[in-house]
């Protein structure tokens, strides 16, 4: 119980939620690429800025309350149909360039989050083993 409360005060829960978000977004972006030539297919995406805002609000709420009283497990991002770019006659915005750019940005964010989590757990492991790096 103590360790769980301690972990809830670190950035690990936030990073875990971001990791789940980037994973879900990667699936949607891959689906968009696979259906880029399908007539009538409407692209799907998750709004990064909106999700970051939800996380920010939850972190502020967590910091204002007692340790362990605020969780992050119920945060979700709604699937949206972006309309940026030039629309074709069927209402679809087919842009392989923007899809690949979004996929690359999402992949880099995902990798950065994994690295941050790895470093945090490595530091905790060293502290538990009472070693200095």
PASEBA-1860 file (N, C-alpha, C; in nm, 3 decimals):
! residues 133
1> XXXXXXXX> 0.081/-0.118/0.000/0.000/0.000/0.000/0.087/0.126/0.000 ~ 0.191/0.128/0.082/0.279/0.243/0.087/0.348/0.265/-0.047 ~ 0.397/0.156/-0.105/0.467/0.166/-0.233/0.373/0.215/-0.343 ~ 0.248/0.172/-0.338/0.150/0.214/-0.437/0.122/0.365/-0.425 ~ 0.109/0.415/-0.301/0.089/0.558/-0.281/0.211/0.637/-0.325 ~ 0.328/0.582/-0.296/0.452/0.648/-0.337/0.461/0.656/-0.489 ~ 0.428/0.547/-0.557/0.434/0.544/-0.704/0.332/0.638/-0.766 ~ 0.218/0.656/-0.701/0.115/0.743/-0.759/0.157/0.889/-0.757
9> XXXXXXXX> 0.257/0.925/-0.678/0.305/1.062/-0.672/0.417/1.090/-0.773 ~ 0.467/0.989/-0.837/0.572/1.008/-0.937/0.509/1.037/-1.073 ~ 0.591/1.048/-1.173/0.539/1.071/-1.308/0.501/0.941/-1.378 ~ 0.521/0.827/-1.313/0.492/0.697/-1.376/0.347/0.683/-1.420 ~ 0.246/0.719/-1.339/0.108/0.706/-1.386/0.077/0.794/-1.508 ~ 0.136/0.912/-1.511/0.116/1.002/-1.624/0.180/0.943/-1.749 ~ 0.302/0.895/-1.734/0.371/0.834/-1.847/0.299/0.708/-1.895 ~ 0.245/0.633/-1.802/0.170/0.512/-1.839/0.047/0.549/-1.923
17> XXXXXXXX> -0.024/0.653/-1.883/-0.141/0.696/-1.960/-0.100/0.748/-2.098 ~ 0.010/0.821/-2.105/0.059/0.869/-2.234/0.099/0.752/-2.323 ~ 0.158/0.650/-2.264/0.197/0.531/-2.340/0.075/0.462/-2.399 ~ -0.030/0.449/-2.320/-0.155/0.390/-2.369/-0.217/0.476/-2.479 ~ -0.208/0.607/-2.462/-0.261/0.698/-2.563/-0.186/0.683/-2.695 ~ -0.053/0.683/-2.691/0.024/0.672/-2.815/0.002/0.536/-2.882 ~ -0.019/0.433/-2.802/-0.048/0.301/-2.859/-0.182/0.301/-2.932 ~ -0.284/0.359/-2.868/-0.417/0.367/-2.931/-0.413/0.454/-3.056
25> XXXXXXXX> -0.337/0.562/-3.050/-0.328/0.652/-3.166/-0.254/0.584/-3.280 ~ -0.151/0.506/-3.249/-0.078/0.434/-3.354/-0.170/0.336/-3.427 ~ -0.259/0.270/-3.355/-0.354/0.178/-3.419/-0.446/0.253/-3.515 ~ -0.496/0.370/-3.471/-0.585/0.448/-3.558/-0.512/0.500/-3.682 ~ -0.389/0.548/-3.662/-0.313/0.599/-3.776/-0.280/0.488/-3.875 ~ -0.251/0.369/-3.825/-0.224/0.256/-3.912/-0.350/0.217/-3.989 ~ -0.464/0.222/-3.922/-0.591/0.194/-3.988/-0.618/0.297/-4.099 ~ -0.584/0.423/-4.072/-0.601/0.527/-4.173/-0.515/0.501/-4.295
33> XXXXXXXX> -0.392/0.459/-4.274/-0.301/0.431/-4.385/-0.355/0.312/-4.466 ~ -0.403/0.210/-4.396/-0.453/0.091/-4.464/-0.577/0.121/-4.548 ~ -0.654/0.220/-4.507/-0.779/0.252/-4.577/-0.771/0.381/-4.658 ~ -0.652/0.424/-4.691/-0.635/0.553/-4.759/-0.703/0.554/-4.896 ~ -0.714/0.442/-4.963/-0.777/0.437/-5.096/-0.922/0.392/-5.094 ~ -0.977/0.366/-4.977/-1.115/0.320/-4.967/-1.209/0.440/-4.977 ~ -1.296/0.437/-5.078/-1.391/0.547/-5.096/-1.488/0.551/-4.979 ~ -1.513/0.670/-4.929/-1.607/0.688/-4.820/-1.549/0.666/-4.681
41> XXXXXXXX> -1.425/0.618/-4.672/-1.364/0.597/-4.540/-1.330/0.732/-4.478 ~ -1.369/0.751/-4.356/-1.337/0.874/-4.283/-1.223/0.846/-4.187 ~ -1.118/0.925/-4.198/-1.002/0.906/-4.112/-1.038/0.931/-3.966 ~ -0.964/0.860/-3.877/-0.985/0.873/-3.733/-0.854/0.916/-3.668 ~ -0.866/0.987/-3.559/-0.746/1.028/-3.485/-0.786/1.062/-3.342 ~ -0.686/1.072/-3.258/-0.704/1.115/-3.119/-0.638/1.251/-3.105 ~ -0.705/1.345/-3.041/-0.654/1.480/-3.025/-0.549/1.483/-2.914 ~ -0.425/1.504/-2.953/-0.312/1.504/-2.858/-0.326/1.619/-2.759
49> XXXXXXXX> -0.356/1.738/-2.807/-0.365/1.855/-2.719/-0.477/1.838/-2.616 ~ -0.589/1.784/-2.657/-0.701/1.765/-2.566/-0.664/1.663/-2.457 ~ -0.596/1.554/-2.497/-0.555/1.453/-2.400/-0.450/1.509/-2.304 ~ -0.357/1.587/-2.356/-0.256/1.649/-2.268/-0.323/1.743/-2.168 ~ -0.428/1.813/-2.211/-0.502/1.900/-2.120/-0.570/1.821/-2.009 ~ -0.629/1.706/-2.044/-0.690/1.619/-1.943/-0.586/1.571/-1.843 ~ -0.470/1.532/-1.892/-0.361/1.487/-1.803/-0.315/1.600/-1.712 ~ -0.300/1.718/-1.768/-0.255/1.833/-1.689/-0.353/1.862/-1.575
57> XXXXXXXX> -0.483/1.860/-1.607/-0.584/1.884/-1.504/-0.577/1.778/-1.395 ~ -0.558/1.653/-1.435/-0.554/1.544/-1.337/-0.430/1.554/-1.249 ~ -0.317/1.594/-1.306/-0.194/1.611/-1.227/-0.213/1.724/-1.126 ~ -0.275/1.833/-1.168/-0.301/1.944/-1.076/-0.394/1.901/-0.963 ~ -0.494/1.821/-0.997/-0.587/1.768/-0.896/-0.513/1.675/-0.800 ~ -0.426/1.589/-0.855/-0.348/1.496/-0.772/-0.257/1.571/-0.677 ~ -0.194/1.675/-0.725/-0.101/1.752/-0.642/-0.172/1.827/-0.529 ~ -0.300/1.858/-0.548/-0.375/1.932/-0.447/-0.438/1.841/-0.342
65> XXXXXXXX> -0.442/1.711/-0.367/-0.507/1.619/-0.275/-0.405/1.529/-0.205 ~ -0.456/1.446/-0.116/-0.371/1.354/-0.041/-0.309/1.250/-0.134 ~ -0.189/1.202/-0.102/-0.123/1.101/-0.185/-0.210/0.976/-0.202 ~ -0.220/0.929/-0.325/-0.293/0.807/-0.354/-0.443/0.823/-0.371 ~ -0.495/0.944/-0.354/-0.640/0.963/-0.363/-0.688/0.989/-0.506 ~ -0.598/1.028/-0.594/-0.636/1.057/-0.732/-0.565/0.961/-0.825 ~ -0.643/0.896/-0.910/-0.586/0.801/-1.006/-0.595/0.855/-1.147 ~ -0.535/0.782/-1.239/-0.531/0.822/-1.379/-0.597/0.718/-1.470
73> XXXXXXXX> -0.649/0.611/-1.412/-0.697/0.499/-1.492/-0.822/0.528/-1.573 ~ -0.898/0.629/-1.537/-1.025/0.654/-1.606/-1.013/0.756/-1.719 ~ -0.893/0.802/-1.750/-0.876/0.898/-1.859/-0.887/0.827/-1.994 ~ -0.967/0.885/-2.082/-0.980/0.831/-2.217/-0.983/0.946/-2.317 ~ -0.942/0.917/-2.436/-0.946/1.015/-2.544/-1.051/0.971/-2.644 ~ -1.131/1.065/-2.688/-1.238/1.034/-2.784/-1.183/1.031/-2.926 ~ -1.232/0.937/-3.003/-1.193/0.926/-3.143/-1.262/1.038/-3.220 ~ -1.183/1.109/-3.300/-1.236/1.219/-3.380/-1.210/1.192/-3.527
81> XXXXXXXX> -1.280/1.264/-3.611/-1.260/1.257/-3.756/-1.203/1.390/-3.802 ~ -1.070/1.398/-3.816/-1.008/1.525/-3.853/-1.049/1.568/-3.994 ~ -1.060/1.698/-4.014/-1.099/1.750/-4.145/-0.993/1.844/-4.201 ~ -0.871/1.834/-4.153/-0.765/1.919/-4.207/-0.725/1.870/-4.346 ~ -0.669/1.957/-4.423/-0.625/1.921/-4.556/-0.735/1.939/-4.660 ~ -0.708/1.893/-4.779/-0.801/1.907/-4.889/-0.895/1.787/-4.891 ~ -1.024/1.814/-4.891/-1.123/1.707/-4.894/-1.149/1.665/-5.037 ~ -1.161/1.534/-5.058/-1.197/1.485/-5.191/-1.348/1.484/-5.204
89> XXXXXXXX> -1.397/1.440/-5.319/-1.541/1.444/-5.346/-1.625/1.362/-5.249 ~ -1.567/1.259/-5.187/-1.643/1.177/-5.093/-1.627/1.223/-4.948 ~ -1.564/1.339/-4.926/-1.551/1.394/-4.792/-1.430/1.344/-4.716 ~ -1.344/1.267/-4.782/-1.225/1.213/-4.716/-1.107/1.306/-4.743 ~ -1.019/1.316/-4.648/-0.897/1.396/-4.664/-0.779/1.301/-4.675 ~ -0.751/1.259/-4.796/-0.644/1.163/-4.819/-0.510/1.236/-4.833 ~ -0.426/1.220/-4.735/-0.293/1.278/-4.742/-0.195/1.179/-4.678 ~ -0.132/1.102/-4.761/-0.036/1.003/-4.711/0.079/1.071/-4.639
97> XXXXXXXX> 0.117/1.189/-4.687/0.227/1.263/-4.624/0.194/1.300/-4.480 ~ 0.073/1.353/-4.458/0.038/1.392/-4.321/0.019/1.268/-4.232 ~ -0.033/1.159/-4.290/-0.046/1.035/-4.212/0.090/0.982/-4.169 ~ 0.185/0.982/-4.259/0.319/0.932/-4.227/0.388/1.025/-4.127 ~ 0.366/1.155/-4.142/0.423/1.251/-4.046/0.365/1.229/-3.907 ~ 0.232/1.213/-3.899/0.168/1.188/-3.770/0.216/1.057/-3.709 ~ 0.233/0.954/-3.793/0.280/0.824/-3.745/0.422/0.835/-3.689 ~ 0.507/0.910/-3.759/0.645/0.927/-3.712/0.651/1.004/-3.581
105> XXXXXXXX> 0.574/1.114/-3.571/0.571/1.192/-3.447/0.519/1.109/-3.330 ~ 0.415/1.033/-3.356/0.357/0.949/-3.251/0.458/0.842/-3.207 ~ 0.529/0.783/-3.303/0.629/0.682/-3.271/0.744/0.738/-3.188 ~ 0.787/0.860/-3.221/0.895/0.922/-3.144/0.849/0.954/-3.002 ~ 0.726/1.002/-2.989/0.671/1.030/-2.856/0.662/0.901/-2.774 ~ 0.616/0.794/-2.837/0.604/0.664/-2.771/0.741/0.617/-2.721 ~ 0.842/0.626/-2.805/0.977/0.584/-2.768/1.034/0.670/-2.655 ~ 1.007/0.801/-2.658/1.055/0.889/-2.553/0.991/0.853/-2.419
113> XXXXXXXX> 0.862/0.823/-2.420/0.793/0.786/-2.297/0.849/0.657/-2.241 ~ 0.874/0.560/-2.327/0.933/0.434/-2.281/1.069/0.458/-2.217 ~ 1.148/0.545/-2.277/1.280/0.575/-2.222/1.270/0.645/-2.086 ~ 1.176/0.738/-2.073/1.156/0.806/-1.945/1.111/0.709/-1.836 ~ 1.020/0.619/-1.871/0.976/0.517/-1.774/1.091/0.425/-1.735 ~ 1.170/0.385/-1.833/1.284/0.297/-1.804/1.382/0.364/-1.709 ~ 1.411/0.491/-1.733/1.503/0.565/-1.645/1.446/0.578/-1.504 ~ 1.316/0.605/-1.495/1.255/0.621/-1.363/1.261/0.489/-1.285
121> XXXXXXXX> 1.228/0.379/-1.350/1.232/0.251/-1.281/1.376/0.209/-1.249 ~ 1.468/0.247/-1.333/1.609/0.218/-1.306/1.655/0.294/-1.181 ~ 1.614/0.419/-1.166/1.649/0.497/-1.047/1.586/0.438/-0.922 ~ 1.462/0.394/-0.932/1.396/0.333/-0.818/1.465/0.202/-0.780 ~ 1.505/0.126/-0.879/1.577/0.001/-0.852/1.709/0.028/-0.780 ~ 1.781/0.130/-0.823/1.907/0.165/-0.757/1.882/0.212/-0.615 ~ 1.775/0.287/-0.593/1.745/0.334/-0.458/1.708/0.218/-0.367 ~ 1.631/0.124/-0.419/1.592/0.008/-0.338/1.713/-0.082/-0.304
129> XXXXX> 1.807/-0.088/-0.398/1.927/-0.168/-0.375/2.036/-0.089/-0.305 ~ 2.007/0.040/-0.277/2.099/0.130/-0.209/2.232/0.142/-0.280 ~ 2.222/0.158/-0.412/2.343/0.178/-0.493/2.342/0.319/-0.550 ~ 2.460/0.367/-0.579/2.477/0.497/-0.643/2.519/0.471/-0.786 ~ 2.465/0.549/-0.878/2.496/0.527/-1.019/2.638/0.565/-1.055
END
